[in-house]
Amino acid sequence: MSTNRQASAANPWRAPIFFAILAVLFILEGTVRNGMFSGSWNTALAILNVGLISAIVALGVNMQWGYAGLFNVGVVGFLALGGLAPVLVSLPPVEGAWQAGGPRLLLSLAVGLGTLALAKVVWTRFRKGWAVALILLAGLLLYRWLFGPASTAIEANNPSRYGNIGGLGMPVLLSWLVGGAFAAAAAWAVGKVALGLRSDYLAIATLGIGEIIVSVLRNEEWLARGVNNITGVPRPVPYEIQLQQNPEFIDFAARWGFSVAEASGIWVKICYLSLFLVVLLSIILLAELALKSPWGRMMRAIRDNETAAEAMGKDVTARHLQIFVLGSAVIGIAGAMMVTLDGLMAPTQYNPLRYTFLIWVMVIVGGSGNNWGAVLGAVLIWFLWIKAEVWGPNLIGFLVSPLPAGDVKTHLLGSAAHMRFIAMGAVLLLVLRFAPRGLVPEK
């Protein structure tokens, strides 16, 4: 049994076959119109674009789990923190917001960071708990005295339209890197506290910090309007309406047999697809080079046996912190890309079921420890997640068609919308049973 499994994992055609099957599914989605597929390239490319972003998130989780065995169950928080970057970087400044409370807001943030730094220095040098408590209390009072009026003034500035601090008006592509930096900074703070302890402490810490980040985005309206949402996030590709008014593009669409509206949607999605592929392939290249380097072999040695690695003189906690920060930065980049694609920052959309559980299903199904496996699992699971919403009701309708009309049939038809959860569970169970290391396992 072990020999067969090793031979299956070593099959060089395994990954190409699965990627070919995935390509066929997208071609069918774009060309065949029936009860299973939409027959629309707009739909196929929309699914693929979100699948590529999910693949980048899965790569970040795979770095943490597949390389180092770190269990991050707060993926949604780092994704949301990355999504904040396009709002703060690429949106234009809000008129009057900075004058209302900007300087005082920055001063309050500086006081907060300075308080934490001073408390750490005092504890390191003197080990006096009462002194640290006094510093933290004084810093908290000063912080609240500065922050409260500043945030209230910003939220009162044209609240029906803005009520937030606004952005810097810089290129939106720059915000993708800033989103990675935001997530990396949060990961460093969490890692400094939780890493080095038992693995379950990291899981609890990431779960908590993920919910805290999402809660802050929902409630701090001065930052990104909270539940009022922010629309019109700049995009790095043309707008459909601009293409539909371009005579050359109208002729181009006619030559290919598409309507102008359909062609403009396809063209915009192809532009996004090109950008996302560049980011995805760049991350894969860097990740593969790192994985095959002495650093990558060290990380896998630490993952497999921390005690032996420590005996060889490796600083396990420092290496865990390093990979946790790197993986979270990749997740943050994906979060910024997602907000850019949607053109919308809506904190209520950050659901742990979608942005944590489903990401873990992608990594497990694809094959943890294998970058290409994570990509395959992400795109495949996202495709199935979307199509299960269509296939599920069709399947339930077919199965209950012989039943007489009544409460049972009505209940089953009404529950068909939840088939996607059953489908994901079934896929996960089947993969764990027949391919426990994933569809494309680590070599």
N, C-alpha and C positions, 0 to 999 in steps of 0.2 A: 504493500500500500504506500509506504514511504517512498519507494523507488518510483512508482507511477506518478506520485505527486511532484517529485523533484523533476521528472522528465517533462511533465506538463508545464511546470513553471519555467523550465529551460527552453521550451519550444519557441524558436525565434519568430514563428508566424502567428503566435497567439495575439499579440497586440495589434498587428496589421489587420487581422481578420475581424477583430471586434470593432476597430475604427472603420473598416469598410462597411460593416453592418450598420454602424451609426450613420455613415454617410448615405446609405441607401434609405434609411428612415427619413432623413431630411429631404432627400430627393422626392420620395413619395409624398411627403407633406407639402412640397411645393408644386407638384405636378398632378397628383391624383386627387380627384374630388369625389368622396363617397362618405359613408357613415363613419369611417375611421380617420380619414385625412381631409384637410381643408382645401387642398388644391390651390393654395395661395403662397407665392414666394414671400409676400410681406409677412405672413404668419410664420413661415419656416425660418426666415432670417431673424424675426423678433425673438423666437424661441432660442435660436443659436446664439444671439448676442448675449442674452441673459445667462445662457449656459456657459459661455466663455468667462463671464464675470464670476459665476459660481465656481468655475474651474480655478480661477486665481485664488478665491477664498479657500477652496479645497487644498491648493498647494500650500497656503500658509498654515493650515491645520496639519497637513501632512509633514511639514517641516518640524512642527512641535511634537506630534505623536509618532510619526514614522521614523524621524531621525533620533529623537531623544526620549520618547515615551512620556511626554508631558500631556496631561489630560486637561484640555481647555474647554470648559463648558460655558464660557462667556463670549463665544464668538460674536453674538449679536451686538454686544457692547462695543467691541473694537471696530466692527463694521459700521455701527452708527457714528462712532467718533470720527472715522474716516469720512463719512458722509457729510459731516459738519464743515469740512475744509472748503468745498466749492462755494458754500454760503459765505464764509468769512474771507475767502481769497478772491473769487471771481465776480461776485455781485458788486454793483457800484455802491459807493458810500451813501448812506441815508442822510439826507439834508437835515441838519439840526441835531442829529443823534450824538455826534461827538461833542458838540458844544454843551449838550444837556448833561452829560455825565461821563464822557469818555475818559478824561484825565483822572477823575476820582475813581473810576472803575479800575483803570490800570494800577493806580496806587494801592487799591485794596488787594488786588491780586499779588502785587509785589510784597505787601505786608504779610499775606498768607504764606507765601513761599519763604519769606525771611523768617517768619516765626518757626516754621518747621526746621529750617536750617539751624537756627540758633538753639532750638531745643535739642537737636541732635548733637551739636557741639558741646553743649553743657553736660549732656548725659555721658558723652564719650570721655570728657576730661574729668568730671567731678563725681559722676554716678550719684547725683542727688535727685531723688524722685520728686521731692517737694519743689525744687527749683524748676524742674522741667514742667511740672503741673502749673506753676505760677506763670511761667512764660507762655504756655499754651493758652491759659485763660485770658491773660492780658492781650495776647495776639488775636484771639477770637473776638474779644470785645472791640478792639480797634478795627478789625476787619469788618465786622458787622456795621460799625458806625460809618465806615467809608462806603461799603458795598450797597447797603440798603437804599439810601437816598439816590445813589448813582443809577442803580437798576430801575428804580421807580421813575426817575426822570426820563430815562431812555424809553421805557415802555409807554410813557405818557406822550411821547413825541409822535403825533399823527398816528394814533393806534389803529385806526380803521384800515390804513394802508400799510403801515410799517410797524412801528413799535419795537424795532430791533436796532442793533448797533450798525448793521450793514457790513459791507465788504470793502475790499481794497481796490476792486476794479482791475485786477491783474488777469493774465491768461488762465483759462480754466484748466489747461493741461498741467500748469504748475501746481494747481490745487491737488492733483493726484499724488504728487510727491509730499505735499504738506499733510494730506490725509494719512499717508504712511507714517509721517513723523508724529502726528497726534497719537495714533494707535501705539507706536513704539514707546512714546513717553509714558502712556498709561501702563503698558506692559512692564516697563522698567520699574515703575512704582509698585505694581502688584508683585512682581517677581522678587524685589528686594525684601518684601515682607514674607511672602509665602514659600519661595523656593528654599531648599535646604531643609525643609520640614518633610513630613510624610506626604505622599502624593495626593492623598485625599484633601489635605489642606489647600493645595493649589486648585483643585476642583471647586471647593467651597468658595475660595477667594474669587476665582474667575466668574463663577455663577453670580456672586454678589455684586461684583464690580460691573458686570454686564447689565444687570438690572438697574444699578445706580446711574450708569451713564444714560440709559434710555429714559429713566425717570427725570434726570436733569434736563435733557433735551425737550421733554414734554412740558415741563413746568417753568423753565427759565425763558420767558418770552423775549427778554432783551437780547438773548443769544441768537435764536433762530425762529422767533415767533411762536414757539411751542406748538400746541395743537392747532393753531391757526394756519400752520404750514407756510412754506415759501415756494412760490411758483416762478417760472421764468428764469431758472438757473441757466446761465450761458452755456452754449454747446460749441464744440470744436468743429462741427460739420455744418453744411448749409441747412437752412430751413426749407421745408417742403413748399411753402408759399412762394419763396424766392425762385425755386426751380420752376414752378408752374407758371411764373410770369416771364420766364426766359425763353425767347423764340428759338434759340438753338437747342435747348433741352426739349422743347415741344416737338421739334423735328426729329430729334434723337429718339424720343419715345414712340413717335409714329413709325419710324423705320423698324423698330423692334416689335411692333404690334401691341404695345401697351397703351392704356389711357394715361393721360398726363398725371392724374392723381396717383394711380398705382405705380407708375414709373418713378415719381418723386419719392414715394415711400420706400421703394426698393433701393433707390440710389443712396438715400440717407442711411439706411440700414447697412448697406455695403461699406459706406464710409466709416461708420462705427465699427463694423466688423474688422476692417483693416487696422484701425487703431488698437482694438482689443487684441488682435492677433500679434501685433508688434509687442505689446506689453506682456502678453502671456508667453510668447516664445523667448523673450528676453529673460523673464524670470526663470523659465525652465532651463535655459542655457546656463545661467548663473548657478541655479540650484544643482544641476548635474555636475558642473565643474567643481562645486564645493563638495558634493557628495562623494566624488571619486578622488578627492584630494586627501592628504593625511588628516586634515581637520574632519572630513566626513567619516573616515574610518574611526577616528577617535570618538566622534559622537555616537556612532553605532555601537562601539565597544562600551561606552558609558550606558547606553540604553540596555544592552544585553546583560551587563553585570557591573553595577555601580561599585560594588565592594572591590572587585578586581581592578577596576580603573583607578580608584583612589589609592590602592596599594601600589600602583605604578606611578603615582605622583601627580595624577590629573586632578585639577580643581573642578569637581563635579558641579558644585553650586554655580560657579562662574560660567561654566559652559552651558548649563541649563538656562541661566539668565540670558546668555547670548542668543541661544536659539529661540527662546520664548519671545524676545524682542524682535528678532528678524521675522519670525512667523507672523507676529501681530502686525508688523509694518506692512507685510504683503496683504493681510486682511484689510488693513486701513486703506491701502491703495484701491482695492476692489470696492470698498464702501464709497470712496469718492467717485469712482467710475460709474457706480450704479446710480448715484444721484445725478450725475451728468447725463446719463442715458435717459433717465426719467424726466429730467428738467424740474424735479420736485423734491423738496425736503419735507417729508411727513413723518415725524417721530412715531406716530401711532402705527406705522406699517412695520416697525421692527418687532416681529413676532419671534420668540425663541424657537417655536416649532419649525418655522421656515428657515431661520438664519442660524440655528445651532444644530438642532436634531437632524434636519435634512442634509446639512453640510457633512455631518458625521456619517450619515448613510452613504453619501457620495464617496467619502474616503475609504470606508470599509468595503463597499462594493467594488470600487476600482482597484484597491490593493494598497494598503498603507505601507509606506516606505518606498513606493515607486511613484515618481513624479508623473509619468505618463499614465499610470493607473489612476491617479487622482483626477487627472484631466478627463480620462474616459468615463470614470464613475460620475463626475460632476455633470457632464453634458448629457449622458445617458439618463441619469436619474431625473434631471430637470425636464428632459423631453417626456419621460414617462409621467412625471408629476403633472405636467400641463395636459397631456393627452388623456390621462386617467379621468379628468373632469368630463371628457367627452365619451370615452370608451365605457366608463363605469355605468352611467345611466342607460347607454345602449345595451350593455350586457344584462343589466337588471331587467330592463324592459323585455328582452328576449326570453330570459329565464322565467319571468312571471306571466308571460303571455297566456299560458294554458290555464292559469288560475282564474276562478270566477271573480267578478268585481266584488269588492268588499274592503273591510278595514285592513286585512292582512296585505292584500295587494297594494292598497293605497300607502300603507306604511313602508313597504319595501321600495316602492317607487319614490317616495319622499326621502328615503335614506340614501338614495343612489348618489347624491352629491358627496357623500363621505367615503365613496369607494377609493378615492386617491390614498387615504390613510391606510386602508386595508391593503391596497396594491403595494405601497411602499414597505409595509411590514412583510408581505409575502415575498417580495423581491429580496429583502434583507435576509429572511429565513432561508430561502433557496440558495442564496450565495454562500451563507455561512455553512449550509449543509454540504454543498457540492464543490465549493471553492472557498474554503475557510480563510485563505490568504488573499482573496480578492480575484477579480477577473484577470488582472495583470499583476501578479505578485512580485514582491521584491526579490531580486536575484540573490 
